[in-house]
Amino acid sequence: MAPRKPYPTDLTDKEWALIAPYVPAAKPGGRPEKYPKREILDAIFYIVRGGCAWRLLPHDFPPWQIVYQYFWRWRNDGTWQLMHDLLRGDVRVAAGKRRQPSAGIIDSQSVKTTEKGGSTATTSPKTSTAANGTSLSTPSGCSSR
């Protein structure tokens, strides 16, 4: 792929150096990868940060179908969770703490209870009978350059 102008969501070289060891390598014996994993991650971070639809991914990234396939595969095989856990451990160690937290705290603001309990305590949302046109006039938040 030809070099492109960076987006604010792109990984810096330092960030890439930290995350690269946790990105799964290509499977041996398959066809060579067409797009670098860093570009795939940059595209995923663009979507996640911008909150837009996969199909709105700008054309200077790899095709949205490939980016989505990697996102989905890494979600289902636990890669995202593993990256999160390992990076969190690195941050804790750098802060002088143990790699794994030793305790968790649950307070009354974290866990809500009711006298009724269960699903009977919740109310179903009311649907409006009027047409709602706000979604048509609200910008998506994502745009290509």
Contacts in CASP RR format, 6 or more apart in sequence:
PFRMAT RR
TARGET T0000
AUTHOR 0000-0000-0000
METHOD contacts of the structure
MODEL  1
MAPRKPYPTDLTDKEWALIAPYVPAAKPGGRPEKYPKREILDAIFYIVRG
GCAWRLLPHDFPPWQIVYQYFWRWRNDGTWQLMHDLLRGDVRVAAGKRRQ
PSAGIIDSQSVKTTEKGGSTATTSPKTSTAANGTSLSTPSGCSSR
1 35 0 8 1.000
1 36 0 8 1.000
1 39 0 8 1.000
1 62 0 8 1.000
4 60 0 8 1.000
4 61 0 8 1.000
5 60 0 8 1.000
5 145 0 8 1.000
7 42 0 8 1.000
7 46 0 8 1.000
9 42 0 8 1.000
9 45 0 8 1.000
9 46 0 8 1.000
9 49 0 8 1.000
9 50 0 8 1.000
10 42 0 8 1.000
10 45 0 8 1.000
10 46 0 8 1.000
11 19 0 8 1.000
11 38 0 8 1.000
11 41 0 8 1.000
11 42 0 8 1.000
11 45 0 8 1.000
16 38 0 8 1.000
18 87 0 8 1.000
18 90 0 8 1.000
19 41 0 8 1.000
19 83 0 8 1.000
19 87 0 8 1.000
20 37 0 8 1.000
20 38 0 8 1.000
22 79 0 8 1.000
22 82 0 8 1.000
22 83 0 8 1.000
22 86 0 8 1.000
22 87 0 8 1.000
23 37 0 8 1.000
23 41 0 8 1.000
23 79 0 8 1.000
23 83 0 8 1.000
24 74 0 8 1.000
24 77 0 8 1.000
24 79 0 8 1.000
26 32 0 8 1.000
26 33 0 8 1.000
34 62 0 8 1.000
34 66 0 8 1.000
35 62 0 8 1.000
35 66 0 8 1.000
39 61 0 8 1.000
39 62 0 8 1.000
40 62 0 8 1.000
40 66 0 8 1.000
40 67 0 8 1.000
40 70 0 8 1.000
42 61 0 8 1.000
43 57 0 8 1.000
43 61 0 8 1.000
43 62 0 8 1.000
43 64 0 8 1.000
43 67 0 8 1.000
44 67 0 8 1.000
44 70 0 8 1.000
44 71 0 8 1.000
46 57 0 8 1.000
46 58 0 8 1.000
46 61 0 8 1.000
46 142 0 8 1.000
47 54 0 8 1.000
47 57 0 8 1.000
47 67 0 8 1.000
47 71 0 8 1.000
47 142 0 8 1.000
50 141 0 8 1.000
50 142 0 8 1.000
51 140 0 8 1.000
51 141 0 8 1.000
51 142 0 8 1.000
52 140 0 8 1.000
52 141 0 8 1.000
52 142 0 8 1.000
53 140 0 8 1.000
53 142 0 8 1.000
54 64 0 8 1.000
54 67 0 8 1.000
54 68 0 8 1.000
55 64 0 8 1.000
56 64 0 8 1.000
56 140 0 8 1.000
56 142 0 8 1.000
56 143 0 8 1.000
56 144 0 8 1.000
57 64 0 8 1.000
57 67 0 8 1.000
58 144 0 8 1.000
58 145 0 8 1.000
59 144 0 8 1.000
60 144 0 8 1.000
60 145 0 8 1.000
61 67 0 8 1.000
73 79 0 8 1.000
74 80 0 8 1.000
89 99 0 8 1.000
89 100 0 8 1.000
92 98 0 8 1.000
92 99 0 8 1.000
92 100 0 8 1.000
92 101 0 8 1.000
93 99 0 8 1.000
114 121 0 8 1.000
115 121 0 8 1.000
END
